[in-house]
Amino acid sequence: LQKEMTKFHSNVNVLDAFTQPEYQAWIGGSILASLPDFQTMLISKPDYTKQGIQVVHEKC
């Protein structure tokens, strides 16, 4: 994987894998929530009720 990543981004030096898989979802959620565009990805219940699954495809 390191070799494949280096093909696309030459500045990738270290590929780090988490040794505690039970925390990966929490870490991923934390990273996602810290993104500047996170608020635009949120789907409200009224939006989902009105648009259905299509709103998921539009926002995510």
N, CA, C and O atoms as a Tripos MOL2 file, in Angstrom:
@<TRIPOS>MOLECULE
protein
  240   239    60     0     0
PROTEIN
NO_CHARGES

@<TRIPOS>ATOM
      1 N           0.8220   -1.1880    0.0000 N.3       1 LEU1
      2 CA          0.0000    0.0000    0.0000 C.3       1 LEU1
      3 C           0.8690    1.2550    0.0000 C.2       1 LEU1
      4 O           0.5530    2.2410   -0.6660 O.2       1 LEU1
      5 N           1.9520    1.2060    0.7460 N.am      2 GLN2
      6 CA          2.8680    2.3520    0.7840 C.3       2 GLN2
      7 C           3.3780    2.6690   -0.6240 C.2       2 GLN2
      8 O           3.4400    3.8330   -1.0190 O.2       2 GLN2
      9 N           3.7400    1.6350   -1.3710 N.am      3 LYS3
     10 CA          4.2650    1.8280   -2.7270 C.3       3 LYS3
     11 C           3.1970    2.4440   -3.6320 C.2       3 LYS3
     12 O           3.4960    3.3400   -4.4200 O.2       3 LYS3
     13 N           1.9570    1.9670   -3.5220 N.am      4 GLU4
     14 CA          0.8760    2.4990   -4.3430 C.3       4 GLU4
     15 C           0.5790    3.9540   -4.0000 C.2       4 GLU4
     16 O           0.3330    4.7640   -4.8940 O.2       4 GLU4
     17 N           0.5990    4.2870   -2.7270 N.am      5 MET5
     18 CA          0.3460    5.6650   -2.3080 C.3       5 MET5
     19 C           1.4380    6.5990   -2.8140 C.2       5 MET5
     20 O           1.1580    7.7370   -3.1920 O.2       5 MET5
     21 N           2.6630    6.1320   -2.8240 N.am      6 THR6
     22 CA          3.7890    6.9490   -3.2730 C.3       6 THR6
     23 C           3.6700    7.2670   -4.7630 C.2       6 THR6
     24 O           4.1360    8.3170   -5.2060 O.2       6 THR6
     25 N           3.0500    6.3710   -5.5440 N.am      7 LYS7
     26 CA          2.8470    6.6290   -6.9670 C.3       7 LYS7
     27 C           2.0090    7.8860   -7.1890 C.2       7 LYS7
     28 O           2.2690    8.6630   -8.1080 O.2       7 LYS7
     29 N           1.0060    8.0750   -6.3420 N.am      8 PHE8
     30 CA          0.0840    9.1930   -6.5080 C.3       8 PHE8
     31 C           0.5440   10.4550   -5.7860 C.2       8 PHE8
     32 O           0.3080   11.5680   -6.2550 O.2       8 PHE8
     33 N           1.1900   10.2770   -4.6630 N.am      9 HIS9
     34 CA          1.6440   11.4130   -3.8620 C.3       9 HIS9
     35 C           3.0670   11.1360   -3.4020 C.2       9 HIS9
     36 O           3.2830   10.3810   -2.4540 O.2       9 HIS9
     37 N           4.0180   11.7340   -4.0620 N.am     10 SER10
     38 CA          5.4190   11.4370   -3.7710 C.3      10 SER10
     39 C           5.8460   11.8730   -2.3780 C.2      10 SER10
     40 O           6.8670   11.4020   -1.8770 O.2      10 SER10
     41 N           5.0870   12.7650   -1.7380 N.am     11 ASN11
     42 CA          5.4810   13.2240   -0.4090 C.3      11 ASN11
     43 C           4.9550   12.3320    0.7140 C.2      11 ASN11
     44 O           5.1240   12.6560    1.8890 O.2      11 ASN11
     45 N           4.3220   11.2180    0.3680 N.am     12 VAL12
     46 CA          3.8510   10.2830    1.3900 C.3      12 VAL12
     47 C           5.0300    9.4300    1.8280 C.2      12 VAL12
     48 O           5.5470    8.6290    1.0490 O.2      12 VAL12
     49 N           5.4480    9.5990    3.0590 N.am     13 ASN13
     50 CA          6.5960    8.8550    3.5570 C.3      13 ASN13
     51 C           6.2150    7.7080    4.4750 C.2      13 ASN13
     52 O           6.8410    6.6480    4.4570 O.2      13 ASN13
     53 N           5.2030    7.9220    5.2620 N.am     14 VAL14
     54 CA          4.8480    6.9160    6.2600 C.3      14 VAL14
     55 C           3.3580    6.6330    6.1690 C.2      14 VAL14
     56 O           2.5360    7.5480    6.1380 O.2      14 VAL14
     57 N           3.0330    5.3720    6.1260 N.am     15 LEU15
     58 CA          1.6510    4.9450    6.1830 C.3      15 LEU15
     59 C           1.4530    4.3080    7.5430 C.2      15 LEU15
     60 O           2.0750    3.2960    7.8650 O.2      15 LEU15
     61 N           0.5990    4.8970    8.3240 N.am     16 ASP16
     62 CA          0.4270    4.4460    9.6970 C.3      16 ASP16
     63 C          -0.9110    3.7390    9.8380 C.2      16 ASP16
     64 O          -1.9450    4.2770    9.4430 O.2      16 ASP16
     65 N          -0.8950    2.5540   10.3910 N.am     17 ALA17
     66 CA         -2.1240    1.8150   10.6550 C.3      17 ALA17
     67 C          -2.3750    1.8240   12.1530 C.2      17 ALA17
     68 O          -1.4540    1.6610   12.9530 O.2      17 ALA17
     69 N          -3.6180    2.0140   12.5150 N.am     18 PHE18
     70 CA         -3.9510    2.0180   13.9320 C.3      18 PHE18
     71 C          -3.8570    0.6060   14.4830 C.2      18 PHE18
     72 O          -4.3170   -0.3500   13.8580 O.2      18 PHE18
     73 N          -3.2700    0.4900   15.6330 N.am     19 THR19
     74 CA         -3.1030   -0.8270   16.2310 C.3      19 THR19
     75 C          -4.3110   -1.2250   17.0600 C.2      19 THR19
     76 O          -4.4140   -2.3740   17.4890 O.2      19 THR19
     77 N          -5.2250   -0.2960   17.2910 N.am     20 GLN20
     78 CA         -6.4200   -0.6010   18.0690 C.3      20 GLN20
     79 C          -7.6580   -0.4110   17.1910 C.2      20 GLN20
     80 O          -8.2460    0.6700   17.1720 O.2      20 GLN20
     81 N          -8.0500   -1.4450   16.4730 N.am     21 PRO21
     82 CA         -9.1570   -1.3100   15.5250 C.3      21 PRO21
     83 C         -10.4810   -0.9210   16.1760 C.2      21 PRO21
     84 O         -11.3610   -0.3820   15.5050 O.2      21 PRO21
     85 N         -10.6330   -1.1830   17.4620 N.am     22 GLU22
     86 CA        -11.8940   -0.8310   18.1230 C.3      22 GLU22
     87 C         -12.1110    0.6820   18.1970 C.2      22 GLU22
     88 O         -13.2240    1.1310   18.4730 O.2      22 GLU22
     89 N         -11.0680    1.4670   17.9560 N.am     23 TYR23
     90 CA        -11.1880    2.9260   17.9920 C.3      23 TYR23
     91 C         -11.2330    3.5600   16.6070 C.2      23 TYR23
     92 O         -11.3900    4.7760   16.4990 O.2      23 TYR23
     93 N         -11.1000    2.7760   15.5580 N.am     24 GLN24
     94 CA        -11.0200    3.3400   14.2100 C.3      24 GLN24
     95 C         -12.2730    4.1100   13.8190 C.2      24 GLN24
     96 O         -12.1730    5.1740   13.2080 O.2      24 GLN24
     97 N         -13.4450    3.5960   14.1570 N.am     25 ALA25
     98 CA        -14.6790    4.3070   13.8120 C.3      25 ALA25
     99 C         -14.7540    5.6430   14.5390 C.2      25 ALA25
    100 O         -15.1910    6.6420   13.9680 O.2      25 ALA25
    101 N         -14.3280    5.6590   15.7960 N.am     26 TRP26
    102 CA        -14.3490    6.9100   16.5680 C.3      26 TRP26
    103 C         -13.3620    7.9220   15.9910 C.2      26 TRP26
    104 O         -13.6660    9.1110   15.9010 O.2      26 TRP26
    105 N         -12.2020    7.4550   15.6080 N.am     27 ILE27
    106 CA        -11.1900    8.3500   15.0340 C.3      27 ILE27
    107 C         -11.6750    8.8830   13.6860 C.2      27 ILE27
    108 O         -11.5460   10.0740   13.4030 O.2      27 ILE27
    109 N         -12.2270    8.0110   12.8670 N.am     28 GLY28
    110 CA        -12.7580    8.4390   11.5720 C.3      28 GLY28
    111 C         -13.8840    9.4470   11.7300 C.2      28 GLY28
    112 O         -13.9510   10.4310   10.9920 O.2      28 GLY28
    113 N         -14.7670    9.2050   12.6890 N.am     29 GLY29
    114 CA        -15.8540   10.1450   12.9560 C.3      29 GLY29
    115 C         -15.3360   11.4860   13.4200 C.2      29 GLY29
    116 O         -15.8660   12.5330   13.0460 O.2      29 GLY29
    117 N         -14.2990   11.4530   14.2340 N.am     30 SER30
    118 CA        -13.6920   12.6890   14.7230 C.3      30 SER30
    119 C         -13.0730   13.4850   13.5760 C.2      30 SER30
    120 O         -13.2110   14.7060   13.5110 O.2      30 SER30
    121 N         -12.3980   12.7870   12.6820 N.am     31 ILE31
    122 CA        -11.7960   13.4550   11.5200 C.3      31 ILE31
    123 C         -12.8920   14.0420   10.6300 C.2      31 ILE31
    124 O         -12.7930   15.1870   10.1890 O.2      31 ILE31
    125 N         -13.9290   13.2580   10.3720 N.am     32 LEU32
    126 CA        -15.0330   13.7310    9.5340 C.3      32 LEU32
    127 C         -15.6930   14.9650   10.1450 C.2      32 LEU32
    128 O         -15.9630   15.9390    9.4420 O.2      32 LEU32
    129 N         -15.9520   14.9280   11.4430 N.am     33 ALA33
    130 CA        -16.6110   16.0540   12.1120 C.3      33 ALA33
    131 C         -15.7490   17.3060   12.1230 C.2      33 ALA33
    132 O         -16.2740   18.4130   12.2370 O.2      33 ALA33
    133 N         -14.4470   17.1510   12.0060 N.am     34 SER34
    134 CA        -13.5650   18.3180   12.0360 C.3      34 SER34
    135 C         -13.3680   18.9530   10.6520 C.2      34 SER34
    136 O         -12.7320   20.0010   10.5430 O.2      34 SER34
    137 N         -13.8980   18.3390    9.6130 N.am     35 LEU35
    138 CA        -13.7690   18.9000    8.2670 C.3      35 LEU35
    139 C         -14.5870   20.1810    8.1380 C.2      35 LEU35
    140 O         -15.6710   20.2820    8.7120 O.2      35 LEU35
    141 N         -14.0840   21.1540    7.3960 N.am     36 PRO36
    142 CA        -14.8150   22.4110    7.2320 C.3      36 PRO36
    143 C         -16.1960   22.2300    6.5890 C.2      36 PRO36
    144 O         -17.1180   22.9840    6.9000 O.2      36 PRO36
    145 N         -16.3500   21.2560    5.7110 N.am     37 ASP37
    146 CA        -17.6170   21.0440    5.0050 C.3      37 ASP37
    147 C         -18.5680   20.0980    5.7220 C.2      37 ASP37
    148 O         -19.5990   19.7250    5.1620 O.2      37 ASP37
    149 N         -18.2470   19.7050    6.9360 N.am     38 PHE38
    150 CA        -19.0680   18.7130    7.6320 C.3      38 PHE38
    151 C         -20.5210   19.1560    7.7630 C.2      38 PHE38
    152 O         -21.4300   18.3520    7.5530 O.2      38 PHE38
    153 N         -20.7530   20.4110    8.1040 N.am     39 GLN39
    154 CA        -22.1240   20.8990    8.2960 C.3      39 GLN39
    155 C         -22.9620   20.7520    7.0260 C.2      39 GLN39
    156 O         -24.1710   20.5340    7.1080 O.2      39 GLN39
    157 N         -22.3410   20.8660    5.8670 N.am     40 THR40
    158 CA        -23.0950   20.7400    4.6150 C.3      40 THR40
    159 C         -23.4460   19.2860    4.3060 C.2      40 THR40
    160 O         -24.2970   19.0270    3.4560 O.2      40 THR40
    161 N         -22.8050   18.3390    4.9820 N.am     41 MET41
    162 CA        -23.0780   16.9240    4.7580 C.3      41 MET41
    163 C         -24.2380   16.4110    5.6100 C.2      41 MET41
    164 O         -24.7780   15.3370    5.3470 O.2      41 MET41
    165 N         -24.6180   17.1780    6.6280 N.am     42 LEU42
    166 CA        -25.6610   16.7230    7.5390 C.3      42 LEU42
    167 C         -27.0090   16.6720    6.8330 C.2      42 LEU42
    168 O         -27.3170   17.5180    5.9930 O.2      42 LEU42
    169 N         -27.8040   15.6730    7.1860 N.am     43 ILE43
    170 CA        -29.1250   15.4920    6.5970 C.3      43 ILE43
    171 C         -30.1410   15.5550    7.7240 C.2      43 ILE43
    172 O         -30.0820   14.7720    8.6730 O.2      43 ILE43
    173 N         -31.0690   16.4890    7.6130 N.am     44 SER44
    174 CA        -32.0980   16.6200    8.6450 C.3      44 SER44
    175 C         -33.2230   15.6200    8.3760 C.2      44 SER44
    176 O         -33.3910   15.1440    7.2540 O.2      44 SER44
    177 N         -33.9740   15.3170    9.4030 N.am     45 LYS45
    178 CA        -35.0970   14.4030    9.2480 C.3      45 LYS45
    179 C         -36.1210   14.9500    8.2520 C.2      45 LYS45
    180 O         -36.6080   14.1920    7.4130 O.2      45 LYS45
    181 N         -36.4680   16.2540    8.3170 N.am     46 PRO46
    182 CA        -37.4040   16.7720    7.3020 C.3      46 PRO46
    183 C         -36.8710   16.6380    5.8680 C.2      46 PRO46
    184 O         -37.6330   16.3270    4.9530 O.2      46 PRO46
    185 N         -35.5730   16.8710    5.6710 N.am     47 ASP47
    186 CA        -34.9900   16.7070    4.3320 C.3      47 ASP47
    187 C         -35.1030   15.2600    3.8680 C.2      47 ASP47
    188 O         -35.4610   14.9960    2.7200 O.2      47 ASP47
    189 N         -34.7950   14.3200    4.7700 N.am     48 TYR48
    190 CA        -34.8600   12.9040    4.3970 C.3      48 TYR48
    191 C         -36.3020   12.4830    4.1340 C.2      48 TYR48
    192 O         -36.5760   11.7340    3.1960 O.2      48 TYR48
    193 N         -37.2210   12.9670    4.9640 N.am     49 THR49
    194 CA        -38.6330   12.6280    4.7780 C.3      49 THR49
    195 C         -39.1400   13.1540    3.4380 C.2      49 THR49
    196 O         -39.9100   12.4820    2.7520 O.2      49 THR49
    197 N         -38.7100   14.3430    3.0730 N.am     50 LYS50
    198 CA        -39.1670   14.9670    1.8340 C.3      50 LYS50
    199 C         -38.5080   14.3560    0.5960 C.2      50 LYS50
    200 O         -39.1870   14.0800   -0.3930 O.2      50 LYS50
    201 N         -37.1840   14.1410    0.6440 N.am     51 GLN51
    202 CA        -36.4330   13.7270   -0.5460 C.3      51 GLN51
    203 C         -36.0670   12.2500   -0.5720 C.2      51 GLN51
    204 O         -35.7460   11.7120   -1.6320 O.2      51 GLN51
    205 N         -36.1110   11.5920    0.5750 N.am     52 GLY52
    206 CA        -35.7620   10.1810    0.6270 C.3      52 GLY52
    207 C         -34.2700    9.9480    0.4300 C.2      52 GLY52
    208 O         -33.4540   10.8180    0.7330 O.2      52 GLY52
    209 N         -33.9220    8.7830   -0.0720 N.am     53 ILE53
    210 CA        -32.5230    8.3800   -0.2210 C.3      53 ILE53
    211 C         -31.7520    9.3060   -1.1620 C.2      53 ILE53
    212 O         -30.5270    9.3910   -1.0780 O.2      53 ILE53
    213 N         -32.4490    9.9920   -2.0460 N.am     54 GLN54
    214 CA        -31.7890   10.8900   -3.0010 C.3      54 GLN54
    215 C         -30.9770   11.9640   -2.2900 C.2      54 GLN54
    216 O         -29.9250   12.3690   -2.7840 O.2      54 GLN54
    217 N         -31.4520   12.4350   -1.1330 N.am     55 VAL55
    218 CA        -30.7310   13.4760   -0.4060 C.3      55 VAL55
    219 C         -29.3600   12.9760    0.0570 C.2      55 VAL55
    220 O         -28.4160   13.7590    0.1590 O.2      55 VAL55
    221 N         -29.2510   11.6960    0.3310 N.am     56 VAL56
    222 CA        -27.9610   11.1190    0.7280 C.3      56 VAL56
    223 C         -26.9860   11.1980   -0.4410 C.2      56 VAL56
    224 O         -25.8240   11.5620   -0.2590 O.2      56 VAL56
    225 N         -27.4500   10.8630   -1.6250 N.am     57 HIS57
    226 CA        -26.5880   10.9190   -2.8100 C.3      57 HIS57
    227 C         -26.1820   12.3520   -3.1480 C.2      57 HIS57
    228 O         -25.0770   12.5890   -3.6370 O.2      57 HIS57
    229 N         -27.0620   13.2920   -2.8910 N.am     58 GLU58
    230 CA        -26.7580   14.6920   -3.1930 C.3      58 GLU58
    231 C         -25.7630   15.2910   -2.2040 C.2      58 GLU58
    232 O         -24.8780   16.0490   -2.6000 O.2      58 GLU58
    233 N         -25.9000   14.9590   -0.9220 N.am     59 LYS59
    234 CA        -25.0640   15.5930    0.0980 C.3      59 LYS59
    235 C         -23.7670   14.8460    0.3760 C.2      59 LYS59
    236 O         -22.7960   15.4450    0.8390 O.2      59 LYS59
    237 N         -23.7390   13.5790    0.1070 N.am     60 CYS60
    238 CA        -22.5380   12.8080    0.4130 C.3      60 CYS60
    239 C         -21.9400   12.3450   -0.8710 C.2      60 CYS60
    240 O         -20.9110   11.6700   -0.8650 O.2      60 CYS60
@<TRIPOS>BOND
     1     1     2 1
     2     2     3 1
     3     3     4 2
     4     3     5 am
     5     5     6 1
     6     6     7 1
     7     7     8 2
     8     7     9 am
     9     9    10 1
    10    10    11 1
    11    11    12 2
    12    11    13 am
    13    13    14 1
    14    14    15 1
    15    15    16 2
    16    15    17 am
    17    17    18 1
    18    18    19 1
    19    19    20 2
    20    19    21 am
    21    21    22 1
    22    22    23 1
    23    23    24 2
    24    23    25 am
    25    25    26 1
    26    26    27 1
    27    27    28 2
    28    27    29 am
    29    29    30 1
    30    30    31 1
    31    31    32 2
    32    31    33 am
    33    33    34 1
    34    34    35 1
    35    35    36 2
    36    35    37 am
    37    37    38 1
    38    38    39 1
    39    39    40 2
    40    39    41 am
    41    41    42 1
    42    42    43 1
    43    43    44 2
    44    43    45 am
    45    45    46 1
    46    46    47 1
    47    47    48 2
    48    47    49 am
    49    49    50 1
    50    50    51 1
    51    51    52 2
    52    51    53 am
    53    53    54 1
    54    54    55 1
    55    55    56 2
    56    55    57 am
    57    57    58 1
    58    58    59 1
    59    59    60 2
    60    59    61 am
    61    61    62 1
    62    62    63 1
    63    63    64 2
    64    63    65 am
    65    65    66 1
    66    66    67 1
    67    67    68 2
    68    67    69 am
    69    69    70 1
    70    70    71 1
    71    71    72 2
    72    71    73 am
    73    73    74 1
    74    74    75 1
    75    75    76 2
    76    75    77 am
    77    77    78 1
    78    78    79 1
    79    79    80 2
    80    79    81 am
    81    81    82 1
    82    82    83 1
    83    83    84 2
    84    83    85 am
    85    85    86 1
    86    86    87 1
    87    87    88 2
    88    87    89 am
    89    89    90 1
    90    90    91 1
    91    91    92 2
    92    91    93 am
    93    93    94 1
    94    94    95 1
    95    95    96 2
    96    95    97 am
    97    97    98 1
    98    98    99 1
    99    99   100 2
   100    99   101 am
   101   101   102 1
   102   102   103 1
   103   103   104 2
   104   103   105 am
   105   105   106 1
   106   106   107 1
   107   107   108 2
   108   107   109 am
   109   109   110 1
   110   110   111 1
   111   111   112 2
   112   111   113 am
   113   113   114 1
   114   114   115 1
   115   115   116 2
   116   115   117 am
   117   117   118 1
   118   118   119 1
   119   119   120 2
   120   119   121 am
   121   121   122 1
   122   122   123 1
   123   123   124 2
   124   123   125 am
   125   125   126 1
   126   126   127 1
   127   127   128 2
   128   127   129 am
   129   129   130 1
   130   130   131 1
   131   131   132 2
   132   131   133 am
   133   133   134 1
   134   134   135 1
   135   135   136 2
   136   135   137 am
   137   137   138 1
   138   138   139 1
   139   139   140 2
   140   139   141 am
   141   141   142 1
   142   142   143 1
   143   143   144 2
   144   143   145 am
   145   145   146 1
   146   146   147 1
   147   147   148 2
   148   147   149 am
   149   149   150 1
   150   150   151 1
   151   151   152 2
   152   151   153 am
   153   153   154 1
   154   154   155 1
   155   155   156 2
   156   155   157 am
   157   157   158 1
   158   158   159 1
   159   159   160 2
   160   159   161 am
   161   161   162 1
   162   162   163 1
   163   163   164 2
   164   163   165 am
   165   165   166 1
   166   166   167 1
   167   167   168 2
   168   167   169 am
   169   169   170 1
   170   170   171 1
   171   171   172 2
   172   171   173 am
   173   173   174 1
   174   174   175 1
   175   175   176 2
   176   175   177 am
   177   177   178 1
   178   178   179 1
   179   179   180 2
   180   179   181 am
   181   181   182 1
   182   182   183 1
   183   183   184 2
   184   183   185 am
   185   185   186 1
   186   186   187 1
   187   187   188 2
   188   187   189 am
   189   189   190 1
   190   190   191 1
   191   191   192 2
   192   191   193 am
   193   193   194 1
   194   194   195 1
   195   195   196 2
   196   195   197 am
   197   197   198 1
   198   198   199 1
   199   199   200 2
   200   199   201 am
   201   201   202 1
   202   202   203 1
   203   203   204 2
   204   203   205 am
   205   205   206 1
   206   206   207 1
   207   207   208 2
   208   207   209 am
   209   209   210 1
   210   210   211 1
   211   211   212 2
   212   211   213 am
   213   213   214 1
   214   214   215 1
   215   215   216 2
   216   215   217 am
   217   217   218 1
   218   218   219 1
   219   219   220 2
   220   219   221 am
   221   221   222 1
   222   222   223 1
   223   223   224 2
   224   223   225 am
   225   225   226 1
   226   226   227 1
   227   227   228 2
   228   227   229 am
   229   229   230 1
   230   230   231 1
   231   231   232 2
   232   231   233 am
   233   233   234 1
   234   234   235 1
   235   235   236 2
   236   235   237 am
   237   237   238 1
   238   238   239 1
   239   239   240 2
@<TRIPOS>SUBSTRUCTURE
     1 LEU1         2 RESIDUE 1 A LEU
     2 GLN2         6 RESIDUE 1 A GLN
     3 LYS3        10 RESIDUE 1 A LYS
     4 GLU4        14 RESIDUE 1 A GLU
     5 MET5        18 RESIDUE 1 A MET
     6 THR6        22 RESIDUE 1 A THR
     7 LYS7        26 RESIDUE 1 A LYS
     8 PHE8        30 RESIDUE 1 A PHE
     9 HIS9        34 RESIDUE 1 A HIS
    10 SER10       38 RESIDUE 1 A SER
    11 ASN11       42 RESIDUE 1 A ASN
    12 VAL12       46 RESIDUE 1 A VAL
    13 ASN13       50 RESIDUE 1 A ASN
    14 VAL14       54 RESIDUE 1 A VAL
    15 LEU15       58 RESIDUE 1 A LEU
    16 ASP16       62 RESIDUE 1 A ASP
    17 ALA17       66 RESIDUE 1 A ALA
    18 PHE18       70 RESIDUE 1 A PHE
    19 THR19       74 RESIDUE 1 A THR
    20 GLN20       78 RESIDUE 1 A GLN
    21 PRO21       82 RESIDUE 1 A PRO
    22 GLU22       86 RESIDUE 1 A GLU
    23 TYR23       90 RESIDUE 1 A TYR
    24 GLN24       94 RESIDUE 1 A GLN
    25 ALA25       98 RESIDUE 1 A ALA
    26 TRP26      102 RESIDUE 1 A TRP
    27 ILE27      106 RESIDUE 1 A ILE
    28 GLY28      110 RESIDUE 1 A GLY
    29 GLY29      114 RESIDUE 1 A GLY
    30 SER30      118 RESIDUE 1 A SER
    31 ILE31      122 RESIDUE 1 A ILE
    32 LEU32      126 RESIDUE 1 A LEU
    33 ALA33      130 RESIDUE 1 A ALA
    34 SER34      134 RESIDUE 1 A SER
    35 LEU35      138 RESIDUE 1 A LEU
    36 PRO36      142 RESIDUE 1 A PRO
    37 ASP37      146 RESIDUE 1 A ASP
    38 PHE38      150 RESIDUE 1 A PHE
    39 GLN39      154 RESIDUE 1 A GLN
    40 THR40      158 RESIDUE 1 A THR
    41 MET41      162 RESIDUE 1 A MET
    42 LEU42      166 RESIDUE 1 A LEU
    43 ILE43      170 RESIDUE 1 A ILE
    44 SER44      174 RESIDUE 1 A SER
    45 LYS45      178 RESIDUE 1 A LYS
    46 PRO46      182 RESIDUE 1 A PRO
    47 ASP47      186 RESIDUE 1 A ASP
    48 TYR48      190 RESIDUE 1 A TYR
    49 THR49      194 RESIDUE 1 A THR
    50 LYS50      198 RESIDUE 1 A LYS
    51 GLN51      202 RESIDUE 1 A GLN
    52 GLY52      206 RESIDUE 1 A GLY
    53 ILE53      210 RESIDUE 1 A ILE
    54 GLN54      214 RESIDUE 1 A GLN
    55 VAL55      218 RESIDUE 1 A VAL
    56 VAL56      222 RESIDUE 1 A VAL
    57 HIS57      226 RESIDUE 1 A HIS
    58 GLU58      230 RESIDUE 1 A GLU
    59 LYS59      234 RESIDUE 1 A LYS
    60 CYS60      238 RESIDUE 1 A CYS
